[in-house]
Amino acid sequence: MGVNKRIIIVRDDMADKSKATFTALINPEVIKADGKVKTDFEGCLSVPNRRGEVVRSQAIEIEWRDALTFELRKERIEGYTAVIFQHEIDHLDGVLYIDRIEN
């Protein structure tokens, strides 16, 4: 279609799964990751029935364009939500969690 946009859609309240509101982030990028990392198991629908240990930053700063206004936004995200964002942004770069597993 000739539209070069990278888009992820996330639930607005990751803690409360009963809320079904979502936000589209256009061209999201991790612009800063703090030095604190954690190794934990990840899985993915792209690689069924498999899990592996991946090292991820525990706090990141992301930048993206708002889907409605195209305004540039920034946000600091921490904990498990930061891991989710890194995982999903990796998909936009053609990287799967299995590519990050250290042997």
N, C-alpha and C positions, 0 to 999 in steps of 0.2 A: 504494500500500500504506500510505501515511501514515507512512512511516519516513524521516525527514529525516536521512540520513547521507550524507556524502561519503566515498567510499572509493577509495583507490588500492592496488594490489598491486605490490610491488617484489621483485626478486630480492635475497636477503640478501647475496650476494657478487657485486657488479657486475663485479669483475675476473676471476672464475673462472666462465665461462659453463657449465662442466660441472656445477656444483652447481645442482640444481633445487629449492632451498628458497626459499620466498617468505614475505613478511610483508604482512599487510593493515594499512593505516593508516587509521583512521577519523577523519574531519574534520581532515585535515592542513591546516596553515596555515604559511606563511612568516612568522615573527614578527620576523625581523631579517635584513637583507642587508648585508654589508659593502660598502664603497665601491669595491672593486676589481671592475671589470667587464671582459668580453671580448666582442668581436664574433666570431661564428662561424656557419657554415652549419648550419641545422636542416632536417629533413624530418619528415614525419608520415604515418602510414597514413590519416589523415583527409583528406589532400590529396595524392593519389597523383601520382608523377612530377614533383614540384615541390620546390625547396629555396630557402631565402632566408637572408640574413644577419640575425641577431637578437643584440641586446645582452642579456647575462645576468650576474648577479652570480656571482662565482667562489666565494663562501662564503656560506652561509645558515644560519640557525637555524630549525628547524621544530618545531612542536608538534603532537601528535596523540593520539588515544586508542588504546590497545592493543585489538586486536580480541577478545582472550580475556578480559581482566580489566577493560577499559574504563578502566584507569589512565591518567592524563595523563602523556605522555612528551615529552621534549625532546631534540634532538640537533643538533649542528653538523655540516654536511656541506660538503665542499669539492670543487672541480674539476668534472670531467665529471659526476659523480654529482649535484652541486648543480644543474647544468643540467637533468638528467633530471627531478629533483624539481620544479623550477620549471615545466618543460614540462607535466608531468602534473597538477600542481595548477592550472595555467592551464586545462586541460581542464575541471576541476570548476567553474571560474568562467565557462565558455562562451567562453574565449579560445583561439584557435589561434595558432600561431607566425606565421602570415601577418598577423595583426593587429598583431604587434610589429615587422614589417619597416619600417625607416625608408626612405622614398623619397628 
